[in-house]
Amino acid sequence: MKNIVVVGAGLSGAVIARLFAEKGFSVKVVEKRDTIAGNTYDYIDENGIRIQKYGPHIFHTNNKQVFEFLSQYTEWEKYEHRVLGNINGKLVPVPFNLTSLKETHSKEDAEKIEEILLKEIGFGKKVPILQLKQHSEPLIREFAEFVYQNVFYTYTKKQWGFKPEELGSEVMNRVPVYVSTEDRYFTDEYQYQPTDGFTTMVQNILNHPNISVELGVDALQHVTFEQNKIAYDNDTNIDLIFTGRLDELLNYAFEPLPYRSLNFVFETHNTDSYQPAAVVNYTTSEDFTRISEFTKFCCKPTDKTVIVKEYSKQCEEGDIPYYPIPKQEYQSQYEKYLNEANKFDNLYLLGRLANYKYINMDIAVDLAIKLFEKIINN
Ligand SMILES: Cc1cc2nc3c(=O)[nH]c(=O)nc-3n(C[C@H](O)[C@H](O)[C@H](O)COP(=O)(O)OP(=O)(O)OC[C@H]3O[C@@H](n4cnc5c(N)ncnc54)[C@H](O)[C@@H]3O)c2cc1C
Protein backbone atom coordinates (compact mmCIF):
# COMPACT_ATOMS: atom_id res chain seq x y z
CA MET A 1 0.00 0.00 0.00
CA LYS A 2 1.33 3.43 -0.94
CA ASN A 3 1.35 6.11 1.71
CA ILE A 4 -0.77 9.18 1.08
CA VAL A 5 0.45 12.74 1.47
CA VAL A 6 -2.25 15.42 1.50
CA VAL A 7 -1.12 19.02 1.10
CA GLY A 8 -3.60 21.35 2.83
CA ALA A 9 -5.80 20.70 5.88
CA GLY A 10 -8.82 22.56 4.46
CA LEU A 11 -12.12 20.82 3.94
CA SER A 12 -11.00 19.17 0.68
CA GLY A 13 -7.79 17.79 2.19
CA ALA A 14 -9.45 16.67 5.42
CA VAL A 15 -12.24 14.76 3.66
CA ILE A 16 -9.96 12.83 1.31
CA ALA A 17 -7.50 12.13 4.15
CA ARG A 18 -10.32 10.59 6.18
CA LEU A 19 -11.54 8.43 3.31
CA PHE A 20 -8.05 6.99 2.74
CA ALA A 21 -7.52 6.50 6.47
CA GLU A 22 -10.76 4.54 6.74
CA LYS A 23 -9.41 2.19 4.05
CA GLY A 24 -6.29 1.49 6.11
CA PHE A 25 -3.87 3.85 4.34
CA SER A 26 -1.37 5.83 6.36
CA VAL A 27 -2.04 9.51 5.63
CA LYS A 28 0.16 12.51 6.32
CA VAL A 29 -1.59 15.89 6.11
CA VAL A 30 0.73 18.87 5.76
CA GLU A 31 -0.62 22.37 6.35
CA LYS A 32 1.35 25.59 6.09
CA ARG A 33 -0.92 27.59 8.38
CA ASP A 34 -0.88 26.99 12.14
CA THR A 35 -4.53 26.00 12.00
CA ILE A 36 -6.63 23.34 10.31
CA ALA A 37 -9.84 23.86 8.32
CA GLY A 38 -8.42 26.18 5.63
CA ASN A 39 -10.71 29.11 4.94
CA THR A 40 -13.51 27.63 7.00
CA TYR A 41 -11.42 28.14 10.17
CA ASP A 42 -13.43 29.64 13.04
CA TYR A 43 -12.84 30.24 16.74
CA ILE A 44 -14.64 31.61 19.80
CA ASP A 45 -13.50 35.11 20.84
CA GLU A 46 -13.23 36.58 24.34
CA ASN A 47 -16.95 37.48 24.30
CA GLY A 48 -18.06 33.95 23.42
CA ILE A 49 -18.80 34.88 19.81
CA ARG A 50 -17.79 32.48 17.03
CA ILE A 51 -15.67 34.35 14.50
CA GLN A 52 -14.96 33.04 11.02
CA LYS A 53 -11.46 34.34 10.46
CA TYR A 54 -11.51 34.07 6.67
CA GLY A 55 -14.98 35.47 6.11
CA PRO A 56 -18.53 34.25 6.62
CA HIS A 57 -19.18 30.62 5.64
CA ILE A 58 -22.70 29.30 5.27
CA PHE A 59 -23.28 25.64 4.56
CA HIS A 60 -26.02 24.79 2.07
CA THR A 61 -26.48 21.89 -0.32
CA ASN A 62 -28.90 19.74 -2.23
CA ASN A 63 -26.43 16.85 -2.13
CA LYS A 64 -27.70 14.29 0.38
CA GLN A 65 -24.50 12.22 0.24
CA VAL A 66 -22.41 15.26 1.19
CA PHE A 67 -24.78 16.21 3.99
CA GLU A 68 -24.78 12.68 5.39
CA PHE A 69 -21.00 12.43 5.12
CA LEU A 70 -20.48 15.63 7.14
CA SER A 71 -23.22 14.68 9.61
CA GLN A 72 -20.90 11.94 10.91
CA TYR A 73 -18.61 14.68 12.22
CA THR A 74 -20.94 17.40 13.43
CA GLU A 75 -24.33 18.20 14.88
CA TRP A 76 -26.14 20.92 12.99
CA GLU A 77 -28.18 24.00 13.76
CA LYS A 78 -30.86 25.02 11.32
CA TYR A 79 -29.88 28.29 9.69
CA GLU A 80 -31.42 29.98 6.67
CA HIS A 81 -29.33 32.76 5.28
CA ARG A 82 -30.86 36.14 4.47
CA VAL A 83 -29.04 39.05 2.88
CA LEU A 84 -30.01 42.67 2.45
CA GLY A 85 -28.66 44.95 -0.23
CA ASN A 86 -27.91 48.55 0.66
CA ILE A 87 -29.12 50.40 -2.44
CA ASN A 88 -28.38 54.10 -2.00
CA GLY A 89 -29.05 53.81 1.74
CA LYS A 90 -32.20 51.69 1.46
CA LEU A 91 -32.03 48.08 2.72
CA VAL A 92 -33.86 45.61 0.49
CA PRO A 93 -33.84 41.80 0.17
CA VAL A 94 -31.17 40.27 -2.07
CA PRO A 95 -31.66 38.31 -4.32
CA PHE A 96 -33.93 41.07 -5.59
CA ASN A 97 -37.57 40.02 -5.14
CA LEU A 98 -41.06 41.53 -5.26
CA THR A 99 -40.51 43.11 -1.83
CA SER A 100 -37.32 44.76 -3.10
CA LEU A 101 -39.28 46.00 -6.10
CA LYS A 102 -41.85 47.72 -3.87
CA GLU A 103 -39.17 49.28 -1.70
CA THR A 104 -37.21 50.79 -4.58
CA HIS A 105 -40.03 51.97 -6.89
CA SER A 106 -43.10 54.15 -6.57
CA LYS A 107 -46.31 52.25 -5.77
CA GLU A 108 -47.63 52.80 -9.27
CA ASP A 109 -44.42 51.68 -11.06
CA ALA A 110 -43.98 48.67 -8.76
CA GLU A 111 -47.53 47.51 -9.50
CA LYS A 112 -47.01 47.81 -13.27
CA ILE A 113 -43.72 45.91 -13.16
CA GLU A 114 -45.08 43.23 -10.84
CA GLU A 115 -48.08 42.69 -13.10
CA ILE A 116 -45.96 42.20 -16.18
CA LEU A 117 -43.46 39.95 -14.35
CA LEU A 118 -46.31 37.74 -13.14
CA LYS A 119 -47.81 37.59 -16.62
CA GLU A 120 -44.59 37.04 -18.58
CA ILE A 121 -42.49 35.04 -16.12
CA GLY A 122 -44.89 33.66 -13.53
CA PHE A 123 -45.07 33.78 -9.73
CA GLY A 124 -42.43 31.76 -7.87
CA LYS A 125 -39.91 31.73 -10.75
CA LYS A 126 -36.21 32.39 -10.26
CA VAL A 127 -34.76 34.08 -13.36
CA PRO A 128 -31.13 34.93 -14.15
CA ILE A 129 -30.69 38.68 -14.54
CA LEU A 130 -29.17 38.31 -18.03
CA GLN A 131 -32.32 36.57 -19.23
CA LEU A 132 -34.43 39.48 -17.94
CA LYS A 133 -32.13 41.98 -19.61
CA GLN A 134 -32.87 40.34 -22.95
CA HIS A 135 -36.63 39.99 -22.49
CA SER A 136 -38.92 41.08 -25.34
CA GLU A 137 -41.03 43.34 -23.03
CA PRO A 138 -39.42 46.81 -22.74
CA LEU A 139 -40.69 47.30 -19.18
CA ILE A 140 -39.05 44.05 -18.04
CA ARG A 141 -35.81 45.08 -19.76
CA GLU A 142 -35.96 48.48 -18.02
CA PHE A 143 -36.57 46.80 -14.67
CA ALA A 144 -33.70 44.36 -15.30
CA GLU A 145 -31.39 47.27 -16.10
CA PHE A 146 -32.34 48.89 -12.77
CA VAL A 147 -31.52 45.69 -10.87
CA TYR A 148 -28.33 45.17 -12.87
CA GLN A 149 -27.04 48.70 -12.14
CA ASN A 150 -28.13 48.86 -8.51
CA VAL A 151 -27.47 45.33 -7.31
CA PHE A 152 -24.75 43.83 -9.52
CA TYR A 153 -22.69 46.36 -11.41
CA THR A 154 -20.84 48.25 -8.66
CA TYR A 155 -20.72 45.20 -6.39
CA THR A 156 -19.17 43.06 -9.13
CA LYS A 157 -16.60 45.74 -9.96
CA LYS A 158 -15.65 45.98 -6.29
CA GLN A 159 -15.53 42.20 -5.88
CA TRP A 160 -13.59 41.25 -9.01
CA GLY A 161 -11.94 44.44 -10.22
CA PHE A 162 -13.71 43.90 -13.56
CA LYS A 163 -17.01 45.01 -15.03
CA PRO A 164 -19.58 42.19 -15.14
CA GLU A 165 -19.38 41.96 -18.94
CA GLU A 166 -15.61 41.36 -18.75
CA LEU A 167 -16.11 38.23 -16.64
CA GLY A 168 -17.27 34.77 -17.61
CA SER A 169 -21.03 34.64 -18.24
CA GLU A 170 -21.39 32.08 -15.43
CA VAL A 171 -20.92 34.92 -12.91
CA MET A 172 -24.07 36.75 -14.04
CA ASN A 173 -25.96 33.58 -14.84
CA ARG A 174 -25.66 32.59 -11.20
CA VAL A 175 -27.44 35.77 -10.06
CA PRO A 176 -31.21 35.41 -9.95
CA VAL A 177 -34.21 37.70 -9.50
CA TYR A 178 -37.09 36.10 -7.58
CA VAL A 179 -40.58 36.71 -8.94
CA SER A 180 -41.95 36.08 -5.44
CA THR A 181 -41.37 37.26 -1.90
CA GLU A 182 -38.80 34.49 -1.26
CA ASP A 183 -36.13 36.20 0.81
CA ARG A 184 -33.78 33.33 1.59
CA TYR A 185 -30.40 33.70 -0.07
CA PHE A 186 -30.26 29.97 -0.79
CA THR A 187 -33.14 27.64 -1.53
CA ASP A 188 -31.19 24.38 -1.04
CA GLU A 189 -32.74 21.51 0.86
CA TYR A 190 -30.04 21.31 3.53
CA GLN A 191 -29.20 24.64 5.14
CA TYR A 192 -27.41 24.29 8.47
CA GLN A 193 -24.42 25.57 10.40
CA PRO A 194 -22.25 23.09 12.36
CA THR A 195 -23.24 23.45 16.02
CA ASP A 196 -19.65 23.65 17.27
CA GLY A 197 -18.29 25.41 14.21
CA PHE A 198 -16.39 24.35 11.10
CA THR A 199 -13.01 23.92 12.81
CA THR A 200 -14.44 21.35 15.24
CA MET A 201 -16.09 19.55 12.32
CA VAL A 202 -12.80 19.40 10.38
CA GLN A 203 -10.96 18.37 13.57
CA ASN A 204 -13.38 15.46 13.92
CA ILE A 205 -12.85 14.49 10.28
CA LEU A 206 -9.08 14.44 10.78
CA ASN A 207 -9.29 12.58 14.09
CA HIS A 208 -8.31 9.07 12.96
CA PRO A 209 -5.36 6.89 14.07
CA ASN A 210 -4.13 6.58 10.46
CA ILE A 211 -3.93 10.36 9.99
CA SER A 212 -1.03 12.53 11.16
CA VAL A 213 -1.30 16.30 10.77
CA GLU A 214 1.71 18.61 10.55
CA LEU A 215 0.90 22.29 10.97
CA GLY A 216 3.12 25.21 10.02
CA VAL A 217 4.86 23.20 7.28
CA ASP A 218 5.12 24.44 3.71
CA ALA A 219 4.93 21.26 1.65
CA LEU A 220 6.80 22.91 -1.20
CA GLN A 221 9.97 22.72 0.90
CA HIS A 222 9.64 18.91 0.83
CA VAL A 223 8.43 18.29 -2.69
CA THR A 224 10.76 17.36 -5.56
CA PHE A 225 10.06 16.19 -9.10
CA GLU A 226 11.58 13.06 -10.58
CA GLN A 227 10.69 12.43 -14.24
CA ASN A 228 7.05 11.36 -14.11
CA LYS A 229 6.84 11.17 -10.31
CA ILE A 230 6.49 13.68 -7.55
CA ALA A 231 8.41 12.94 -4.35
CA TYR A 232 7.77 14.01 -0.78
CA ASP A 233 10.92 13.91 1.37
CA ASN A 234 12.49 12.00 -1.55
CA ASP A 235 9.88 9.26 -1.35
CA THR A 236 8.19 8.61 -4.70
CA ASN A 237 6.22 5.61 -3.46
CA ILE A 238 3.35 7.87 -2.44
CA ASP A 239 0.23 9.42 -3.88
CA LEU A 240 0.33 13.17 -3.38
CA ILE A 241 -2.97 15.01 -3.14
CA PHE A 242 -2.39 18.70 -3.56
CA THR A 243 -4.93 21.36 -2.53
CA GLY A 244 -2.69 24.45 -2.81
CA ARG A 245 -1.93 26.75 -5.76
CA LEU A 246 -0.90 24.81 -8.84
CA ASP A 247 1.24 27.64 -10.26
CA GLU A 248 3.18 27.74 -7.00
CA LEU A 249 3.69 23.96 -7.00
CA LEU A 250 5.04 24.13 -10.55
CA ASN A 251 7.36 26.96 -9.66
CA TYR A 252 5.54 29.52 -11.84
CA ALA A 253 6.59 27.78 -15.04
CA PHE A 254 4.11 30.07 -16.84
CA GLU A 255 2.45 33.39 -15.92
CA PRO A 256 1.21 33.35 -12.28
CA LEU A 257 -2.53 32.70 -12.02
CA PRO A 258 -4.39 35.81 -10.86
CA TYR A 259 -6.52 35.70 -7.72
CA ARG A 260 -8.61 38.16 -5.73
CA SER A 261 -7.65 38.60 -2.13
CA LEU A 262 -9.56 40.18 0.75
CA ASN A 263 -8.79 42.49 3.64
CA PHE A 264 -11.04 41.71 6.58
CA VAL A 265 -11.67 44.52 9.06
CA PHE A 266 -13.24 43.22 12.27
CA GLU A 267 -15.06 45.47 14.73
CA THR A 268 -16.60 44.65 18.13
CA HIS A 269 -19.61 46.77 19.09
CA ASN A 270 -21.33 47.19 22.46
CA THR A 271 -24.77 46.29 21.22
CA ASP A 272 -26.63 43.03 20.68
CA SER A 273 -27.40 43.89 17.05
CA TYR A 274 -25.50 45.99 14.53
CA GLN A 275 -27.61 45.50 11.41
CA PRO A 276 -30.96 43.86 10.59
CA ALA A 277 -29.52 40.88 8.66
CA ALA A 278 -26.51 38.56 8.96
CA VAL A 279 -25.06 40.09 5.80
CA VAL A 280 -25.62 43.47 4.18
CA ASN A 281 -24.19 43.88 0.67
CA TYR A 282 -23.17 47.42 -0.26
CA THR A 283 -24.22 47.38 -3.87
CA THR A 284 -24.02 51.08 -4.79
CA SER A 285 -21.66 52.73 -2.31
CA GLU A 286 -18.64 52.22 0.02
CA ASP A 287 -15.28 50.64 -0.76
CA PHE A 288 -16.07 47.40 1.06
CA THR A 289 -18.38 44.83 -0.53
CA ARG A 290 -20.33 43.67 2.49
CA ILE A 291 -20.68 43.67 6.27
CA SER A 292 -21.30 40.35 8.02
CA GLU A 293 -22.41 40.07 11.63
CA PHE A 294 -21.29 36.83 13.25
CA THR A 295 -23.80 36.81 16.11
CA LYS A 296 -26.56 36.45 13.52
CA PHE A 297 -25.17 33.20 12.06
CA CYS A 298 -25.28 30.87 14.96
CA CYS A 299 -24.19 32.19 18.30
CA LYS A 300 -26.15 32.70 21.44
CA PRO A 301 -27.11 36.34 22.02
CA THR A 302 -24.64 38.46 23.97
CA ASP A 303 -24.55 42.16 24.78
CA LYS A 304 -21.75 42.57 22.23
CA THR A 305 -21.56 41.87 18.54
CA VAL A 306 -18.76 41.44 16.02
CA ILE A 307 -18.91 42.53 12.42
CA VAL A 308 -16.48 42.19 9.54
CA LYS A 309 -16.12 44.46 6.53
CA GLU A 310 -14.66 42.87 3.39
CA TYR A 311 -12.41 44.84 1.08
CA SER A 312 -11.63 42.99 -2.13
CA LYS A 313 -8.26 43.52 -3.80
CA GLN A 314 -5.89 42.06 -6.34
CA CYS A 315 -3.86 39.25 -4.79
CA GLU A 316 -0.24 40.30 -4.47
CA GLU A 317 2.79 38.57 -3.00
CA GLY A 318 2.11 37.71 0.63
CA ASP A 319 -1.69 37.99 0.28
CA ILE A 320 -4.01 35.01 0.67
CA PRO A 321 -5.42 33.88 -2.69
CA TYR A 322 -9.15 33.66 -1.96
CA TYR A 323 -10.92 33.72 -5.30
CA PRO A 324 -9.75 32.45 -8.69
CA ILE A 325 -10.93 35.06 -11.22
CA PRO A 326 -13.60 33.68 -13.57
CA LYS A 327 -12.19 34.89 -16.90
CA GLN A 328 -11.61 32.71 -19.96
CA GLU A 329 -8.04 33.90 -20.51
CA TYR A 330 -7.06 32.84 -16.99
CA GLN A 331 -8.71 29.47 -17.51
CA SER A 332 -6.50 28.94 -20.58
CA GLN A 333 -3.48 29.94 -18.51
CA TYR A 334 -4.51 27.39 -15.86
CA GLU A 335 -4.76 24.68 -18.51
CA LYS A 336 -1.07 25.12 -19.34
CA TYR A 337 -0.27 24.32 -15.72
CA LEU A 338 -2.69 21.43 -15.78
CA ASN A 339 -0.95 19.85 -18.80
CA GLU A 340 2.32 20.10 -16.93
CA ALA A 341 0.82 18.57 -13.77
CA ASN A 342 -0.60 15.65 -15.76
CA LYS A 343 2.98 14.48 -16.45
CA PHE A 344 3.26 13.26 -12.86
CA ASP A 345 1.32 10.07 -12.36
CA ASN A 346 1.21 10.15 -8.56
CA LEU A 347 -0.01 13.77 -8.34
CA TYR A 348 -3.72 14.54 -7.83
CA LEU A 349 -5.19 18.03 -7.75
CA LEU A 350 -8.08 18.80 -5.43
CA GLY A 351 -9.93 21.81 -4.06
CA ARG A 352 -10.53 25.40 -5.07
CA LEU A 353 -6.88 26.47 -5.41
CA ALA A 354 -5.48 23.45 -7.26
CA ASN A 355 -8.50 23.34 -9.60
CA TYR A 356 -8.51 27.14 -10.01
CA LYS A 357 -12.23 27.19 -9.54
CA TYR A 358 -14.53 28.84 -7.00
CA ILE A 359 -16.25 26.00 -5.20
CA ASN A 360 -18.61 25.99 -2.27
CA MET A 361 -18.01 23.69 0.68
CA ASP A 362 -20.48 21.07 -0.49
CA ILE A 363 -18.78 20.85 -3.89
CA ALA A 364 -15.39 20.62 -2.16
CA VAL A 365 -16.62 17.60 -0.19
CA ASP A 366 -18.24 16.03 -3.24
CA LEU A 367 -15.07 16.42 -5.33
CA ALA A 368 -12.97 14.91 -2.53
CA ILE A 369 -15.26 11.86 -2.37
CA LYS A 370 -15.16 11.50 -6.18
CA LEU A 371 -11.38 11.82 -6.39
CA PHE A 372 -10.94 9.23 -3.64
CA GLU A 373 -13.21 6.80 -5.51
CA LYS A 374 -11.31 7.41 -8.75
CA ILE A 375 -7.91 6.75 -7.15
CA ILE A 376 -9.05 3.71 -5.20
CA ASN A 377 -10.72 2.12 -8.25
CA ASN A 378 -7.71 2.70 -10.49
C1 LIG B 1 -14.44 34.64 1.77
C2 LIG B 1 -14.99 33.29 1.43
C3 LIG B 1 -16.30 32.99 1.78
C4 LIG B 1 -16.83 31.74 1.47
N1 LIG B 1 -18.11 31.47 1.83
C5 LIG B 1 -18.63 30.27 1.58
C6 LIG B 1 -19.96 29.96 1.96
O1 LIG B 1 -20.67 30.80 2.53
N2 LIG B 1 -20.44 28.73 1.69
C7 LIG B 1 -19.69 27.78 1.05
O2 LIG B 1 -20.18 26.66 0.84
N3 LIG B 1 -18.40 28.04 0.68
C8 LIG B 1 -17.87 29.24 0.93
N4 LIG B 1 -16.57 29.51 0.56
C9 LIG B 1 -15.79 28.45 -0.11
C10 LIG B 1 -15.07 27.54 0.91
O3 LIG B 1 -14.15 28.28 1.66
C11 LIG B 1 -14.36 26.44 0.11
O4 LIG B 1 -15.25 25.70 -0.63
C12 LIG B 1 -13.64 25.46 0.99
O5 LIG B 1 -12.89 26.11 1.98
C13 LIG B 1 -12.72 24.64 0.09
O6 LIG B 1 -11.73 24.09 0.83
P1 LIG B 1 -10.32 23.73 0.22
O7 LIG B 1 -9.78 22.74 1.15
O8 LIG B 1 -10.41 23.37 -1.21
O9 LIG B 1 -9.48 25.10 0.24
P2 LIG B 1 -8.86 25.91 1.45
O10 LIG B 1 -9.85 26.11 2.53
O11 LIG B 1 -8.24 27.12 0.86
O12 LIG B 1 -7.70 24.97 2.00
C14 LIG B 1 -6.45 24.80 1.34
C15 LIG B 1 -5.40 24.68 2.41
O13 LIG B 1 -4.15 24.33 1.79
C16 LIG B 1 -3.12 24.99 2.49
N5 LIG B 1 -1.94 25.06 1.63
C17 LIG B 1 -1.82 25.69 0.44
N6 LIG B 1 -0.57 25.55 -0.05
C18 LIG B 1 0.11 24.80 0.86
C19 LIG B 1 1.43 24.34 0.92
N7 LIG B 1 2.35 24.63 -0.03
N8 LIG B 1 1.84 23.59 1.99
C20 LIG B 1 0.94 23.31 2.98
N9 LIG B 1 -0.35 23.74 2.97
C21 LIG B 1 -0.75 24.48 1.92
C22 LIG B 1 -3.72 26.35 2.77
O14 LIG B 1 -3.03 26.99 3.82
C23 LIG B 1 -5.15 26.00 3.14
O15 LIG B 1 -5.32 25.80 4.52
C24 LIG B 1 -16.03 30.76 0.81
C25 LIG B 1 -14.71 31.08 0.45
C26 LIG B 1 -14.20 32.32 0.75
C27 LIG B 1 -12.79 32.63 0.34
The ligand as an SDF file (V2000), in Angstrom:
LIG
                    3D

 53 58  0  0  0  0  0  0  0  0999 V2000
  -14.4410   34.6390    1.7690 C   0  0  0  0  0  0  0  0  0  0  0  0
  -14.9920   33.2900    1.4290 C   0  0  0  0  0  0  0  0  0  0  0  0
  -16.2980   32.9920    1.7820 C   0  0  0  0  0  0  0  0  0  0  0  0
  -16.8290   31.7440    1.4690 C   0  0  0  0  0  0  0  0  0  0  0  0
  -18.1080   31.4740    1.8330 N   0  0  0  0  0  0  0  0  0  0  0  0
  -18.6270   30.2670    1.5800 C   0  0  0  0  0  0  0  0  0  0  0  0
  -19.9650   29.9640    1.9640 C   0  0  0  0  0  0  0  0  0  0  0  0
  -20.6650   30.7980    2.5300 O   0  0  0  0  0  0  0  0  0  0  0  0
  -20.4390   28.7260    1.6900 N   0  0  0  0  0  0  0  0  0  0  0  0
  -19.6870   27.7760    1.0470 C   0  0  0  0  0  0  0  0  0  0  0  0
  -20.1760   26.6630    0.8350 O   0  0  0  0  0  0  0  0  0  0  0  0
  -18.4030   28.0360    0.6790 N   0  0  0  0  0  0  0  0  0  0  0  0
  -17.8660   29.2390    0.9280 C   0  0  0  0  0  0  0  0  0  0  0  0
  -16.5710   29.5060    0.5620 N   0  0  0  0  0  0  0  0  0  0  0  0
  -15.7890   28.4550   -0.1080 C   0  0  0  0  0  0  0  0  0  0  0  0
  -15.0730   27.5430    0.9090 C   0  0  0  0  0  0  0  0  0  0  0  0
  -14.1460   28.2810    1.6590 O   0  0  0  0  0  0  0  0  0  0  0  0
  -14.3570   26.4420    0.1140 C   0  0  0  0  0  0  0  0  0  0  0  0
  -15.2540   25.6980   -0.6340 O   0  0  0  0  0  0  0  0  0  0  0  0
  -13.6380   25.4610    0.9880 C   0  0  0  0  0  0  0  0  0  0  0  0
  -12.8920   26.1110    1.9770 O   0  0  0  0  0  0  0  0  0  0  0  0
  -12.7210   24.6450    0.0910 C   0  0  0  0  0  0  0  0  0  0  0  0
  -11.7310   24.0880    0.8280 O   0  0  0  0  0  0  0  0  0  0  0  0
  -10.3160   23.7310    0.2200 P   0  0  0  0  0  0  0  0  0  0  0  0
   -9.7750   22.7360    1.1500 O   0  0  0  0  0  0  0  0  0  0  0  0
  -10.4060   23.3670   -1.2070 O   0  0  0  0  0  0  0  0  0  0  0  0
   -9.4800   25.1020    0.2430 O   0  0  0  0  0  0  0  0  0  0  0  0
   -8.8640   25.9100    1.4480 P   0  0  0  0  0  0  0  0  0  0  0  0
   -9.8500   26.1080    2.5270 O   0  0  0  0  0  0  0  0  0  0  0  0
   -8.2440   27.1250    0.8550 O   0  0  0  0  0  0  0  0  0  0  0  0
   -7.7050   24.9690    1.9980 O   0  0  0  0  0  0  0  0  0  0  0  0
   -6.4550   24.7950    1.3390 C   0  0  0  0  0  0  0  0  0  0  0  0
   -5.3950   24.6840    2.4080 C   0  0  0  0  0  0  0  0  0  0  0  0
   -4.1520   24.3320    1.7860 O   0  0  0  0  0  0  0  0  0  0  0  0
   -3.1220   24.9880    2.4870 C   0  0  0  0  0  0  0  0  0  0  0  0
   -1.9430   25.0570    1.6310 N   0  0  0  0  0  0  0  0  0  0  0  0
   -1.8230   25.6910    0.4390 C   0  0  0  0  0  0  0  0  0  0  0  0
   -0.5730   25.5450   -0.0460 N   0  0  0  0  0  0  0  0  0  0  0  0
    0.1060   24.8050    0.8590 C   0  0  0  0  0  0  0  0  0  0  0  0
    1.4340   24.3360    0.9220 C   0  0  0  0  0  0  0  0  0  0  0  0
    2.3470   24.6320   -0.0280 N   0  0  0  0  0  0  0  0  0  0  0  0
    1.8370   23.5910    1.9890 N   0  0  0  0  0  0  0  0  0  0  0  0
    0.9370   23.3140    2.9750 C   0  0  0  0  0  0  0  0  0  0  0  0
   -0.3480   23.7440    2.9700 N   0  0  0  0  0  0  0  0  0  0  0  0
   -0.7500   24.4790    1.9230 C   0  0  0  0  0  0  0  0  0  0  0  0
   -3.7240   26.3490    2.7740 C   0  0  0  0  0  0  0  0  0  0  0  0
   -3.0270   26.9930    3.8160 O   0  0  0  0  0  0  0  0  0  0  0  0
   -5.1540   25.9970    3.1430 C   0  0  0  0  0  0  0  0  0  0  0  0
   -5.3190   25.7960    4.5230 O   0  0  0  0  0  0  0  0  0  0  0  0
  -16.0300   30.7610    0.8100 C   0  0  0  0  0  0  0  0  0  0  0  0
  -14.7140   31.0830    0.4480 C   0  0  0  0  0  0  0  0  0  0  0  0
  -14.1980   32.3180    0.7500 C   0  0  0  0  0  0  0  0  0  0  0  0
  -12.7930   32.6340    0.3420 C   0  0  0  0  0  0  0  0  0  0  0  0
  1  2  1  0
  2  3  1  0
  2 52  2  0
  3  4  2  0
  4  5  1  0
  4 50  1  0
  5  6  2  0
  6  7  1  0
  6 13  1  0
  7  8  2  0
  7  9  1  0
  9 10  1  0
 10 11  2  0
 10 12  1  0
 12 13  2  0
 13 14  1  0
 14 15  1  0
 14 50  1  0
 15 16  1  0
 16 17  1  0
 16 18  1  0
 18 19  1  0
 18 20  1  0
 20 21  1  0
 20 22  1  0
 22 23  1  0
 23 24  1  0
 24 25  2  0
 24 26  1  0
 24 27  1  0
 27 28  1  0
 28 29  2  0
 28 30  1  0
 28 31  1  0
 31 32  1  0
 32 33  1  0
 33 34  1  0
 33 48  1  0
 34 35  1  0
 35 36  1  0
 35 46  1  0
 36 37  1  0
 36 45  1  0
 37 38  2  0
 38 39  1  0
 39 40  1  0
 39 45  2  0
 40 41  1  0
 40 42  2  0
 42 43  1  0
 43 44  2  0
 44 45  1  0
 46 47  1  0
 46 48  1  0
 48 49  1  0
 50 51  2  0
 51 52  1  0
 52 53  1  0
M  END
$$$$
